């Protein structure tokens, strides 16, 4: 799979590898992406973090 393609990372995961895949896609540390995702989910009523995570889990392919 192309390194620039958005895909879940099975080697860098806590739950499903969504944040690990996003971190790899944008070139950031996966812990930073996780912290930002949790903070945005908690602080924003307009961003349903759990629902978005589940949708990404279902739609993002697994990295090979």
Residue pairs with C-beta under 8 A, 6 or more apart in sequence:
1 7
1 61
1 63
1 64
3 24
4 25
5 25
6 21
6 22
6 25
6 60
7 21
7 25
7 60
7 61
7 62
7 63
8 16
8 17
8 18
8 20
8 21
8 57
8 60
8 61
8 62
8 63
9 17
9 20
9 21
9 23
9 24
9 30
9 63
10 17
10 62
10 63
11 17
11 20
12 20
12 21
12 23
12 24
12 30
13 19
13 20
14 34
15 53
15 57
16 53
16 57
17 62
17 63
18 53
18 56
18 57
18 60
19 30
19 33
19 34
19 37
20 30
20 33
21 60
21 63
22 33
22 37
23 29
23 30
23 32
23 33
23 34
24 30
24 63
26 33
37 49
37 53
38 49
40 47
40 49
41 47
41 48
41 49
41 50
41 52
42 49
